[in-house]
Amino acid sequence: MSDSDHLIKIIANMAIFLEFTDEDLLCPDAAVEMMESIAAGLQPLTDVGKARVIESFAEIAKSYRPDEADFVKTLPDTPGLR
């Protein structure tokens, strides 16, 4: 796994945490705000960079359990990546 793939996996893990953590443990508004921050951080990537991130999410999704994998596959639909 390349360094960039490790970074994408960290982003995916954070997004999974934000999406799947019970709202009794994590404020839903804070989770949404952080997801928006992640999306904003990815927006400045070049088209080539965005394509690589999209490919990485698809590849990394294979390493998660089914519900998480489906979620990771949808991360490129986050505003700013497509």
PDB file with one MODEL, atoms N, CA, C and O in Angstrom:
MODEL        1
ATOM      1  N   MET A   1       0.854  -1.171   0.000  1.00  0.00           N
ATOM      2  CA  MET A   1       0.000   0.000   0.000  1.00  0.00           C
ATOM      3  C   MET A   1       0.905   1.241   0.000  1.00  0.00           C
ATOM      4  O   MET A   1       1.843   1.341   0.791  1.00  0.00           O
ATOM      5  N   SER A   2       0.609   2.162  -0.884  1.00  0.00           N
ATOM      6  CA  SER A   2       1.407   3.383  -1.007  1.00  0.00           C
ATOM      7  C   SER A   2       1.075   4.354   0.129  1.00  0.00           C
ATOM      8  O   SER A   2       0.087   4.188   0.844  1.00  0.00           O
ATOM      9  N   ASP A   3       1.926   5.369   0.273  1.00  0.00           N
ATOM     10  CA  ASP A   3       1.672   6.393   1.280  1.00  0.00           C
ATOM     11  C   ASP A   3       0.327   7.077   1.046  1.00  0.00           C
ATOM     12  O   ASP A   3      -0.415   7.339   1.993  1.00  0.00           O
ATOM     13  N   SER A   4       0.017   7.365  -0.220  1.00  0.00           N
ATOM     14  CA  SER A   4      -1.258   8.030  -0.502  1.00  0.00           C
ATOM     15  C   SER A   4      -2.436   7.124  -0.169  1.00  0.00           C
ATOM     16  O   SER A   4      -3.473   7.599   0.292  1.00  0.00           O
ATOM     17  N   ASP A   5      -2.281   5.812  -0.402  1.00  0.00           N
ATOM     18  CA  ASP A   5      -3.350   4.879  -0.033  1.00  0.00           C
ATOM     19  C   ASP A   5      -3.542   4.850   1.481  1.00  0.00           C
ATOM     20  O   ASP A   5      -4.670   4.739   1.962  1.00  0.00           O
ATOM     21  N   HIS A   6      -2.448   4.949   2.231  1.00  0.00           N
ATOM     22  CA  HIS A   6      -2.566   4.996   3.693  1.00  0.00           C
ATOM     23  C   HIS A   6      -3.337   6.248   4.122  1.00  0.00           C
ATOM     24  O   HIS A   6      -4.168   6.188   5.028  1.00  0.00           O
ATOM     25  N   LEU A   7      -3.061   7.368   3.478  1.00  0.00           N
ATOM     26  CA  LEU A   7      -3.787   8.602   3.812  1.00  0.00           C
ATOM     27  C   LEU A   7      -5.266   8.479   3.468  1.00  0.00           C
ATOM     28  O   LEU A   7      -6.120   8.936   4.228  1.00  0.00           O
ATOM     29  N   ILE A   8      -5.571   7.869   2.338  1.00  0.00           N
ATOM     30  CA  ILE A   8      -6.974   7.666   1.950  1.00  0.00           C
ATOM     31  C   ILE A   8      -7.664   6.750   2.949  1.00  0.00           C
ATOM     32  O   ILE A   8      -8.829   6.961   3.286  1.00  0.00           O
ATOM     33  N   LYS A   9      -6.951   5.734   3.424  1.00  0.00           N
ATOM     34  CA  LYS A   9      -7.531   4.818   4.411  1.00  0.00           C
ATOM     35  C   LYS A   9      -7.822   5.572   5.713  1.00  0.00           C
ATOM     36  O   LYS A   9      -8.833   5.310   6.364  1.00  0.00           O
ATOM     37  N   ILE A  10      -6.953   6.494   6.090  1.00  0.00           N
ATOM     38  CA  ILE A  10      -7.196   7.301   7.289  1.00  0.00           C
ATOM     39  C   ILE A  10      -8.454   8.146   7.098  1.00  0.00           C
ATOM     40  O   ILE A  10      -9.274   8.251   8.010  1.00  0.00           O
ATOM     41  N   ILE A  11      -8.610   8.745   5.926  1.00  0.00           N
ATOM     42  CA  ILE A  11      -9.812   9.532   5.633  1.00  0.00           C
ATOM     43  C   ILE A  11     -11.046   8.637   5.693  1.00  0.00           C
ATOM     44  O   ILE A  11     -12.064   9.017   6.272  1.00  0.00           O
ATOM     45  N   ALA A  12     -10.956   7.458   5.102  1.00  0.00           N
ATOM     46  CA  ALA A  12     -12.091   6.522   5.113  1.00  0.00           C
ATOM     47  C   ALA A  12     -12.432   6.110   6.541  1.00  0.00           C
ATOM     48  O   ALA A  12     -13.606   6.059   6.908  1.00  0.00           O
ATOM     49  N   ASN A  13     -11.419   5.816   7.346  1.00  0.00           N
ATOM     50  CA  ASN A  13     -11.671   5.428   8.734  1.00  0.00           C
ATOM     51  C   ASN A  13     -12.345   6.551   9.512  1.00  0.00           C
ATOM     52  O   ASN A  13     -13.251   6.305  10.308  1.00  0.00           O
ATOM     53  N   MET A  14     -11.905   7.774   9.281  1.00  0.00           N
ATOM     54  CA  MET A  14     -12.524   8.917   9.959  1.00  0.00           C
ATOM     55  C   MET A  14     -13.978   9.073   9.511  1.00  0.00           C
ATOM     56  O   MET A  14     -14.865   9.299  10.335  1.00  0.00           O
ATOM     57  N   ALA A  15     -14.214   8.954   8.221  1.00  0.00           N
ATOM     58  CA  ALA A  15     -15.581   9.083   7.706  1.00  0.00           C
ATOM     59  C   ALA A  15     -16.475   7.977   8.256  1.00  0.00           C
ATOM     60  O   ALA A  15     -17.629   8.229   8.602  1.00  0.00           O
ATOM     61  N   ILE A  16     -15.957   6.761   8.338  1.00  0.00           N
ATOM     62  CA  ILE A  16     -16.727   5.643   8.913  1.00  0.00           C
ATOM     63  C   ILE A  16     -17.060   5.945  10.370  1.00  0.00           C
ATOM     64  O   ILE A  16     -18.192   5.743  10.810  1.00  0.00           O
ATOM     65  N   PHE A  17     -16.074   6.427  11.110  1.00  0.00           N
ATOM     66  CA  PHE A  17     -16.312   6.788  12.515  1.00  0.00           C
ATOM     67  C   PHE A  17     -17.426   7.822  12.624  1.00  0.00           C
ATOM     68  O   PHE A  17     -18.336   7.683  13.442  1.00  0.00           O
ATOM     69  N   LEU A  18     -17.347   8.856  11.797  1.00  0.00           N
ATOM     70  CA  LEU A  18     -18.340   9.926  11.845  1.00  0.00           C
ATOM     71  C   LEU A  18     -19.732   9.436  11.451  1.00  0.00           C
ATOM     72  O   LEU A  18     -20.733   9.880  12.014  1.00  0.00           O
ATOM     73  N   GLU A  19     -19.791   8.531  10.494  1.00  0.00           N
ATOM     74  CA  GLU A  19     -21.072   8.037   9.993  1.00  0.00           C
ATOM     75  C   GLU A  19     -21.717   7.003  10.912  1.00  0.00           C
ATOM     76  O   GLU A  19     -22.934   7.006  11.094  1.00  0.00           O
ATOM     77  N   PHE A  20     -20.904   6.119  11.490  1.00  0.00           N
ATOM     78  CA  PHE A  20     -21.451   4.958  12.182  1.00  0.00           C
ATOM     79  C   PHE A  20     -21.435   5.054  13.715  1.00  0.00           C
ATOM     80  O   PHE A  20     -21.976   4.176  14.387  1.00  0.00           O
ATOM     81  N   THR A  21     -20.828   6.096  14.271  1.00  0.00           N
ATOM     82  CA  THR A  21     -20.811   6.238  15.725  1.00  0.00           C
ATOM     83  C   THR A  21     -22.184   6.690  16.206  1.00  0.00           C
ATOM     84  O   THR A  21     -22.781   7.614  15.654  1.00  0.00           O
ATOM     85  N   ASP A  22     -22.661   6.035  17.226  1.00  0.00           N
ATOM     86  CA  ASP A  22     -23.980   6.334  17.791  1.00  0.00           C
ATOM     87  C   ASP A  22     -24.050   7.794  18.214  1.00  0.00           C
ATOM     88  O   ASP A  22     -23.082   8.339  18.744  1.00  0.00           O
ATOM     89  N   GLU A  23     -25.186   8.421  17.980  1.00  0.00           N
ATOM     90  CA  GLU A  23     -25.331   9.841  18.295  1.00  0.00           C
ATOM     91  C   GLU A  23     -25.298  10.120  19.794  1.00  0.00           C
ATOM     92  O   GLU A  23     -25.175  11.274  20.205  1.00  0.00           O
ATOM     93  N   ASP A  24     -25.405   9.078  20.615  1.00  0.00           N
ATOM     94  CA  ASP A  24     -25.222   9.284  22.063  1.00  0.00           C
ATOM     95  C   ASP A  24     -23.752   9.509  22.396  1.00  0.00           C
ATOM     96  O   ASP A  24     -23.425  10.066  23.444  1.00  0.00           O
ATOM     97  N   LEU A  25     -22.867   9.073  21.497  1.00  0.00           N
ATOM     98  CA  LEU A  25     -21.428   9.221  21.711  1.00  0.00           C
ATOM     99  C   LEU A  25     -20.813  10.362  20.919  1.00  0.00           C
ATOM    100  O   LEU A  25     -19.761  10.884  21.286  1.00  0.00           O
ATOM    101  N   LEU A  26     -21.467  10.745  19.836  1.00  0.00           N
ATOM    102  CA  LEU A  26     -20.930  11.789  18.965  1.00  0.00           C
ATOM    103  C   LEU A  26     -22.071  12.665  18.472  1.00  0.00           C
ATOM    104  O   LEU A  26     -23.046  12.170  17.908  1.00  0.00           O
ATOM    105  N   CYS A  27     -21.947  13.928  18.683  1.00  0.00           N
ATOM    106  CA  CYS A  27     -22.967  14.888  18.259  1.00  0.00           C
ATOM    107  C   CYS A  27     -23.129  14.824  16.736  1.00  0.00           C
ATOM    108  O   CYS A  27     -22.156  15.019  16.007  1.00  0.00           O
ATOM    109  N   PRO A  28     -24.335  14.554  16.252  1.00  0.00           N
ATOM    110  CA  PRO A  28     -24.553  14.467  14.803  1.00  0.00           C
ATOM    111  C   PRO A  28     -24.148  15.740  14.052  1.00  0.00           C
ATOM    112  O   PRO A  28     -23.616  15.665  12.945  1.00  0.00           O
ATOM    113  N   ASP A  29     -24.397  16.896  14.649  1.00  0.00           N
ATOM    114  CA  ASP A  29     -24.010  18.150  13.996  1.00  0.00           C
ATOM    115  C   ASP A  29     -22.493  18.254  13.856  1.00  0.00           C
ATOM    116  O   ASP A  29     -21.986  18.732  12.841  1.00  0.00           O
ATOM    117  N   ALA A  30     -21.778  17.804  14.879  1.00  0.00           N
ATOM    118  CA  ALA A  30     -20.311  17.825  14.822  1.00  0.00           C
ATOM    119  C   ALA A  30     -19.810  16.851  13.754  1.00  0.00           C
ATOM    120  O   ALA A  30     -18.846  17.141  13.046  1.00  0.00           O
ATOM    121  N   ALA A  31     -20.468  15.697  13.642  1.00  0.00           N
ATOM    122  CA  ALA A  31     -20.082  14.714  12.633  1.00  0.00           C
ATOM    123  C   ALA A  31     -20.274  15.274  11.229  1.00  0.00           C
ATOM    124  O   ALA A  31     -19.404  15.114  10.373  1.00  0.00           O
ATOM    125  N   VAL A  32     -21.396  15.922  10.990  1.00  0.00           N
ATOM    126  CA  VAL A  32     -21.663  16.526   9.680  1.00  0.00           C
ATOM    127  C   VAL A  32     -20.653  17.622   9.393  1.00  0.00           C
ATOM    128  O   VAL A  32     -20.141  17.729   8.279  1.00  0.00           O
ATOM    129  N   GLU A  33     -20.368  18.431  10.395  1.00  0.00           N
ATOM    130  CA  GLU A  33     -19.406  19.519  10.221  1.00  0.00           C
ATOM    131  C   GLU A  33     -18.021  18.974   9.843  1.00  0.00           C
ATOM    132  O   GLU A  33     -17.335  19.547   8.997  1.00  0.00           O
ATOM    133  N   MET A  34     -17.623  17.879  10.469  1.00  0.00           N
ATOM    134  CA  MET A  34     -16.319  17.296  10.154  1.00  0.00           C
ATOM    135  C   MET A  34     -16.313  16.674   8.766  1.00  0.00           C
ATOM    136  O   MET A  34     -15.318  16.781   8.049  1.00  0.00           O
ATOM    137  N   MET A  35     -17.402  16.028   8.375  1.00  0.00           N
ATOM    138  CA  MET A  35     -17.492  15.471   7.015  1.00  0.00           C
ATOM    139  C   MET A  35     -17.388  16.595   5.988  1.00  0.00           C
ATOM    140  O   MET A  35     -16.734  16.438   4.957  1.00  0.00           O
ATOM    141  N   GLU A  36     -18.025  17.718   6.264  1.00  0.00           N
ATOM    142  CA  GLU A  36     -17.932  18.874   5.369  1.00  0.00           C
ATOM    143  C   GLU A  36     -16.502  19.403   5.315  1.00  0.00           C
ATOM    144  O   GLU A  36     -16.036  19.834   4.260  1.00  0.00           O
ATOM    145  N   SER A  37     -15.817  19.372   6.432  1.00  0.00           N
ATOM    146  CA  SER A  37     -14.426  19.813   6.482  1.00  0.00           C
ATOM    147  C   SER A  37     -13.530  18.889   5.655  1.00  0.00           C
ATOM    148  O   SER A  37     -12.639  19.356   4.946  1.00  0.00           O
ATOM    149  N   ILE A  38     -13.765  17.592   5.746  1.00  0.00           N
ATOM    150  CA  ILE A  38     -13.003  16.637   4.940  1.00  0.00           C
ATOM    151  C   ILE A  38     -13.249  16.904   3.459  1.00  0.00           C
ATOM    152  O   ILE A  38     -12.309  16.939   2.665  1.00  0.00           O
ATOM    153  N   ALA A  39     -14.509  17.093   3.091  1.00  0.00           N
ATOM    154  CA  ALA A  39     -14.851  17.370   1.692  1.00  0.00           C
ATOM    155  C   ALA A  39     -14.180  18.649   1.216  1.00  0.00           C
ATOM    156  O   ALA A  39     -13.650  18.698   0.106  1.00  0.00           O
ATOM    157  N   ALA A  40     -14.200  19.679   2.045  1.00  0.00           N
ATOM    158  CA  ALA A  40     -13.571  20.946   1.679  1.00  0.00           C
ATOM    159  C   ALA A  40     -12.065  20.774   1.502  1.00  0.00           C
ATOM    160  O   ALA A  40     -11.462  21.413   0.640  1.00  0.00           O
ATOM    161  N   GLY A  41     -11.469  19.927   2.303  1.00  0.00           N
ATOM    162  CA  GLY A  41     -10.043  19.674   2.181  1.00  0.00           C
ATOM    163  C   GLY A  41      -9.665  18.949   0.908  1.00  0.00           C
ATOM    164  O   GLY A  41      -8.538  19.080   0.431  1.00  0.00           O
ATOM    165  N   LEU A  42     -10.592  18.186   0.351  1.00  0.00           N
ATOM    166  CA  LEU A  42     -10.324  17.450  -0.885  1.00  0.00           C
ATOM    167  C   LEU A  42     -10.625  18.267  -2.137  1.00  0.00           C
ATOM    168  O   LEU A  42     -10.116  17.952  -3.212  1.00  0.00           O
ATOM    169  N   GLN A  43     -11.433  19.295  -2.016  1.00  0.00           N
ATOM    170  CA  GLN A  43     -11.845  20.089  -3.175  1.00  0.00           C
ATOM    171  C   GLN A  43     -10.695  20.699  -3.968  1.00  0.00           C
ATOM    172  O   GLN A  43     -10.781  20.735  -5.196  1.00  0.00           O
ATOM    173  N   PRO A  44      -9.633  21.176  -3.343  1.00  0.00           N
ATOM    174  CA  PRO A  44      -8.566  21.808  -4.126  1.00  0.00           C
ATOM    175  C   PRO A  44      -7.694  20.845  -4.942  1.00  0.00           C
ATOM    176  O   PRO A  44      -6.844  21.285  -5.716  1.00  0.00           O
ATOM    177  N   LEU A  45      -7.900  19.547  -4.774  1.00  0.00           N
ATOM    178  CA  LEU A  45      -7.092  18.594  -5.529  1.00  0.00           C
ATOM    179  C   LEU A  45      -7.268  18.810  -7.030  1.00  0.00           C
ATOM    180  O   LEU A  45      -8.325  19.243  -7.492  1.00  0.00           O
ATOM    181  N   THR A  46      -6.225  18.504  -7.771  1.00  0.00           N
ATOM    182  CA  THR A  46      -6.324  18.555  -9.230  1.00  0.00           C
ATOM    183  C   THR A  46      -7.261  17.453  -9.697  1.00  0.00           C
ATOM    184  O   THR A  46      -7.610  16.562  -8.923  1.00  0.00           O
ATOM    185  N   ASP A  47      -7.664  17.507 -10.947  1.00  0.00           N
ATOM    186  CA  ASP A  47      -8.518  16.448 -11.498  1.00  0.00           C
ATOM    187  C   ASP A  47      -7.832  15.093 -11.403  1.00  0.00           C
ATOM    188  O   ASP A  47      -8.477  14.084 -11.119  1.00  0.00           O
ATOM    189  N   VAL A  48      -6.522  15.071 -11.639  1.00  0.00           N
ATOM    190  CA  VAL A  48      -5.763  13.818 -11.530  1.00  0.00           C
ATOM    191  C   VAL A  48      -5.754  13.334 -10.084  1.00  0.00           C
ATOM    192  O   VAL A  48      -5.918  12.143  -9.819  1.00  0.00           O
ATOM    193  N   GLY A  49      -5.563  14.260  -9.155  1.00  0.00           N
ATOM    194  CA  GLY A  49      -5.580  13.909  -7.742  1.00  0.00           C
ATOM    195  C   GLY A  49      -6.930  13.373  -7.300  1.00  0.00           C
ATOM    196  O   GLY A  49      -7.011  12.389  -6.564  1.00  0.00           O
ATOM    197  N   LYS A  50      -7.992  14.031  -7.755  1.00  0.00           N
ATOM    198  CA  LYS A  50      -9.345  13.575  -7.425  1.00  0.00           C
ATOM    199  C   LYS A  50      -9.603  12.185  -7.988  1.00  0.00           C
ATOM    200  O   LYS A  50     -10.196  11.341  -7.315  1.00  0.00           O
ATOM    201  N   ALA A  51      -9.163  11.943  -9.214  1.00  0.00           N
ATOM    202  CA  ALA A  51      -9.352  10.622  -9.828  1.00  0.00           C
ATOM    203  C   ALA A  51      -8.619   9.557  -9.015  1.00  0.00           C
ATOM    204  O   ALA A  51      -9.135   8.457  -8.822  1.00  0.00           O
ATOM    205  N   ARG A  52      -7.430   9.881  -8.543  1.00  0.00           N
ATOM    206  CA  ARG A  52      -6.656   8.929  -7.737  1.00  0.00           C
ATOM    207  C   ARG A  52      -7.355   8.652  -6.411  1.00  0.00           C
ATOM    208  O   ARG A  52      -7.386   7.509  -5.955  1.00  0.00           O
ATOM    209  N   VAL A  53      -7.913   9.683  -5.793  1.00  0.00           N
ATOM    210  CA  VAL A  53      -8.637   9.498  -4.533  1.00  0.00           C
ATOM    211  C   VAL A  53      -9.862   8.610  -4.762  1.00  0.00           C
ATOM    212  O   VAL A  53     -10.132   7.709  -3.968  1.00  0.00           O
ATOM    213  N   ILE A  54     -10.585   8.856  -5.821  1.00  0.00           N
ATOM    214  CA  ILE A  54     -11.770   8.051  -6.140  1.00  0.00           C
ATOM    215  C   ILE A  54     -11.382   6.589  -6.343  1.00  0.00           C
ATOM    216  O   ILE A  54     -12.047   5.689  -5.829  1.00  0.00           O
ATOM    217  N   GLU A  55     -10.311   6.354  -7.087  1.00  0.00           N
ATOM    218  CA  GLU A  55      -9.828   4.983  -7.308  1.00  0.00           C
ATOM    219  C   GLU A  55      -9.411   4.339  -5.985  1.00  0.00           C
ATOM    220  O   GLU A  55      -9.684   3.164  -5.744  1.00  0.00           O
ATOM    221  N   SER A  56      -8.755   5.112  -5.144  1.00  0.00           N
ATOM    222  CA  SER A  56      -8.287   4.583  -3.863  1.00  0.00           C
ATOM    223  C   SER A  56      -9.450   4.191  -2.960  1.00  0.00           C
ATOM    224  O   SER A  56      -9.413   3.140  -2.320  1.00  0.00           O
ATOM    225  N   PHE A  57     -10.487   5.034  -2.906  1.00  0.00           N
ATOM    226  CA  PHE A  57     -11.658   4.679  -2.098  1.00  0.00           C
ATOM    227  C   PHE A  57     -12.257   3.358  -2.584  1.00  0.00           C
ATOM    228  O   PHE A  57     -12.620   2.506  -1.773  1.00  0.00           O
ATOM    229  N   ALA A  58     -12.360   3.187  -3.892  1.00  0.00           N
ATOM    230  CA  ALA A  58     -12.923   1.946  -4.440  1.00  0.00           C
ATOM    231  C   ALA A  58     -12.067   0.745  -4.059  1.00  0.00           C
ATOM    232  O   ALA A  58     -12.595  -0.310  -3.710  1.00  0.00           O
ATOM    233  N   GLU A  59     -10.765   0.901  -4.122  1.00  0.00           N
ATOM    234  CA  GLU A  59      -9.863  -0.203  -3.791  1.00  0.00           C
ATOM    235  C   GLU A  59      -9.878  -0.499  -2.294  1.00  0.00           C
ATOM    236  O   GLU A  59      -9.953  -1.658  -1.887  1.00  0.00           O
ATOM    237  N   ILE A  60      -9.806   0.539  -1.486  1.00  0.00           N
ATOM    238  CA  ILE A  60      -9.766   0.373  -0.032  1.00  0.00           C
ATOM    239  C   ILE A  60     -11.087  -0.184   0.498  1.00  0.00           C
ATOM    240  O   ILE A  60     -11.096  -0.897   1.501  1.00  0.00           O
ATOM    241  N   ALA A  61     -12.186   0.128  -0.156  1.00  0.00           N
ATOM    242  CA  ALA A  61     -13.505  -0.346   0.290  1.00  0.00           C
ATOM    243  C   ALA A  61     -13.536  -1.864   0.439  1.00  0.00           C
ATOM    244  O   ALA A  61     -14.278  -2.394   1.266  1.00  0.00           O
ATOM    245  N   LYS A  62     -12.742  -2.554  -0.351  1.00  0.00           N
ATOM    246  CA  LYS A  62     -12.713  -4.025  -0.312  1.00  0.00           C
ATOM    247  C   LYS A  62     -12.247  -4.565   1.036  1.00  0.00           C
ATOM    248  O   LYS A  62     -12.510  -5.722   1.364  1.00  0.00           O
ATOM    249  N   SER A  63     -11.562  -3.741   1.814  1.00  0.00           N
ATOM    250  CA  SER A  63     -11.009  -4.222   3.081  1.00  0.00           C
ATOM    251  C   SER A  63     -11.965  -4.055   4.264  1.00  0.00           C
ATOM    252  O   SER A  63     -11.631  -4.434   5.386  1.00  0.00           O
ATOM    253  N   TYR A  64     -13.146  -3.493   4.020  1.00  0.00           N
ATOM    254  CA  TYR A  64     -14.102  -3.251   5.093  1.00  0.00           C
ATOM    255  C   TYR A  64     -15.244  -4.255   5.052  1.00  0.00           C
ATOM    256  O   TYR A  64     -15.464  -4.926   4.044  1.00  0.00           O
ATOM    257  N   ARG A  65     -15.966  -4.346   6.163  1.00  0.00           N
ATOM    258  CA  ARG A  65     -17.164  -5.198   6.175  1.00  0.00           C
ATOM    259  C   ARG A  65     -18.201  -4.563   5.250  1.00  0.00           C
ATOM    260  O   ARG A  65     -18.100  -3.373   4.948  1.00  0.00           O
ATOM    261  N   PRO A  66     -19.187  -5.319   4.797  1.00  0.00           N
ATOM    262  CA  PRO A  66     -20.082  -4.859   3.714  1.00  0.00           C
ATOM    263  C   PRO A  66     -20.735  -3.489   3.909  1.00  0.00           C
ATOM    264  O   PRO A  66     -20.726  -2.679   2.983  1.00  0.00           O
ATOM    265  N   ASP A  67     -21.300  -3.208   5.086  1.00  0.00           N
ATOM    266  CA  ASP A  67     -21.970  -1.915   5.260  1.00  0.00           C
ATOM    267  C   ASP A  67     -20.981  -0.759   5.194  1.00  0.00           C
ATOM    268  O   ASP A  67     -21.286   0.293   4.632  1.00  0.00           O
ATOM    269  N   GLU A  68     -19.812  -0.950   5.762  1.00  0.00           N
ATOM    270  CA  GLU A  68     -18.783   0.087   5.704  1.00  0.00           C
ATOM    271  C   GLU A  68     -18.219   0.220   4.289  1.00  0.00           C
ATOM    272  O   GLU A  68     -17.946   1.327   3.825  1.00  0.00           O
ATOM    273  N   ALA A  69     -18.048  -0.912   3.609  1.00  0.00           N
ATOM    274  CA  ALA A  69     -17.532  -0.893   2.234  1.00  0.00           C
ATOM    275  C   ALA A  69     -18.467  -0.108   1.326  1.00  0.00           C
ATOM    276  O   ALA A  69     -18.013   0.693   0.509  1.00  0.00           O
ATOM    277  N   ASP A  70     -19.757  -0.331   1.464  1.00  0.00           N
ATOM    278  CA  ASP A  70     -20.730   0.418   0.653  1.00  0.00           C
ATOM    279  C   ASP A  70     -20.614   1.913   0.920  1.00  0.00           C
ATOM    280  O   ASP A  70     -20.687   2.724  -0.003  1.00  0.00           O
ATOM    281  N   PHE A  71     -20.433   2.269   2.184  1.00  0.00           N
ATOM    282  CA  PHE A  71     -20.291   3.680   2.545  1.00  0.00           C
ATOM    283  C   PHE A  71     -19.013   4.268   1.941  1.00  0.00           C
ATOM    284  O   PHE A  71     -19.048   5.362   1.377  1.00  0.00           O
ATOM    285  N   VAL A  72     -17.899   3.564   2.050  1.00  0.00           N
ATOM    286  CA  VAL A  72     -16.624   4.052   1.510  1.00  0.00           C
ATOM    287  C   VAL A  72     -16.722   4.237   0.000  1.00  0.00           C
ATOM    288  O   VAL A  72     -16.163   5.186  -0.548  1.00  0.00           O
ATOM    289  N   LYS A  73     -17.423   3.344  -0.663  1.00  0.00           N
ATOM    290  CA  LYS A  73     -17.590   3.475  -2.120  1.00  0.00           C
ATOM    291  C   LYS A  73     -18.352   4.750  -2.487  1.00  0.00           C
ATOM    292  O   LYS A  73     -18.174   5.287  -3.580  1.00  0.00           O
ATOM    293  N   THR A  74     -19.200   5.234  -1.576  1.00  0.00           N
ATOM    294  CA  THR A  74     -19.979   6.451  -1.868  1.00  0.00           C
ATOM    295  C   THR A  74     -19.236   7.726  -1.494  1.00  0.00           C
ATOM    296  O   THR A  74     -19.699   8.817  -1.825  1.00  0.00           O
ATOM    297  N   LEU A  75     -18.107   7.623  -0.819  1.00  0.00           N
ATOM    298  CA  LEU A  75     -17.381   8.824  -0.407  1.00  0.00           C
ATOM    299  C   LEU A  75     -17.019   9.730  -1.578  1.00  0.00           C
ATOM    300  O   LEU A  75     -17.033  10.949  -1.406  1.00  0.00           O
ATOM    301  N   PRO A  76     -16.700   9.210  -2.746  1.00  0.00           N
ATOM    302  CA  PRO A  76     -16.425  10.120  -3.875  1.00  0.00           C
ATOM    303  C   PRO A  76     -17.624  10.970  -4.293  1.00  0.00           C
ATOM    304  O   PRO A  76     -17.456  11.965  -4.999  1.00  0.00           O
ATOM    305  N   ASP A  77     -18.815  10.596  -3.873  1.00  0.00           N
ATOM    306  CA  ASP A  77     -19.991  11.402  -4.195  1.00  0.00           C
ATOM    307  C   ASP A  77     -20.088  12.634  -3.309  1.00  0.00           C
ATOM    308  O   ASP A  77     -20.960  13.481  -3.502  1.00  0.00           O
ATOM    309  N   THR A  78     -19.183  12.731  -2.333  1.00  0.00           N
ATOM    310  CA  THR A  78     -19.105  13.903  -1.469  1.00  0.00           C
ATOM    311  C   THR A  78     -18.826  15.118  -2.326  1.00  0.00           C
ATOM    312  O   THR A  78     -17.993  15.056  -3.231  1.00  0.00           O
ATOM    313  N   PRO A  79     -19.500  16.215  -2.063  1.00  0.00           N
ATOM    314  CA  PRO A  79     -19.263  17.426  -2.873  1.00  0.00           C
ATOM    315  C   PRO A  79     -17.772  17.753  -2.983  1.00  0.00           C
ATOM    316  O   PRO A  79     -17.036  17.750  -1.996  1.00  0.00           O
ATOM    317  N   GLY A  80     -17.366  18.031  -4.200  1.00  0.00           N
ATOM    318  CA  GLY A  80     -15.993  18.419  -4.423  1.00  0.00           C
ATOM    319  C   GLY A  80     -15.121  17.374  -5.059  1.00  0.00           C
ATOM    320  O   GLY A  80     -14.048  17.696  -5.568  1.00  0.00           O
ATOM    321  N   LEU A  81     -15.554  16.119  -5.046  1.00  0.00           N
ATOM    322  CA  LEU A  81     -14.720  15.084  -5.666  1.00  0.00           C
ATOM    323  C   LEU A  81     -15.148  14.733  -7.084  1.00  0.00           C
ATOM    324  O   LEU A  81     -14.324  14.294  -7.887  1.00  0.00           O
ATOM    325  N   ARG A  82     -16.390  14.916  -7.394  1.00  0.00           N
ATOM    326  CA  ARG A  82     -16.839  14.591  -8.763  1.00  0.00           C
ATOM    327  C   ARG A  82     -17.281  15.847  -9.476  1.00  0.00           C
ATOM    328  O   ARG A  82     -17.693  15.787 -10.635  1.00  0.00           O
TER     329      ARG A  82
ENDMDL
END
